[in-house]
Amino acid sequence: VCFGARVTYLDEDDRPQTVRIVGCDEADLSRGEISIVSPVARALMGRTAGQEVEVRTPEGVKDILIQAIE
C-alpha cells in the first residue's frame, strides 16, 4: 500500500471497505478518500494484500484484513 492506492479491506465485522489514500487537503470520506495521516492509512502503508493489521484509534485497537490493492 502506498500513497494514492485504493485499498479494500475487511473491518472487524467482516464488511468490505474501500478507501483511497490521499493528501490531507484532498480527503473526503463521502468519496472514500482518507488522509495519509489517518489511523487507517498509517496502518495500511507499506503492507500487502492478505495481511492483517492493527488500527489504533481513540476508541481502541481494531484489526482489519487487507483484501486488495489497486
Stockholm file with secondary structure:
# STOCKHOLM 1.0

chainA/1-70         VCFGARVTYLDEDDRPQTVRIVGCDEADLSRGEISIVSPVARALMGRTAGQEVEVRTPEGVKDILIQAIE
#=GR chainA/1-70 SS CCTTCEEEEECTTSCEEEEEEECTTTCBGGGTEEETTSHHHHHHTTCCTTCEEEEEETTEEEEEEEEEEC
#=GC SS_cons        CCTTCEEEEECTTSCEEEEEEECTTTCBGGGTEEETTSHHHHHHTTCCTTCEEEEEETTEEEEEEEEEEC
//
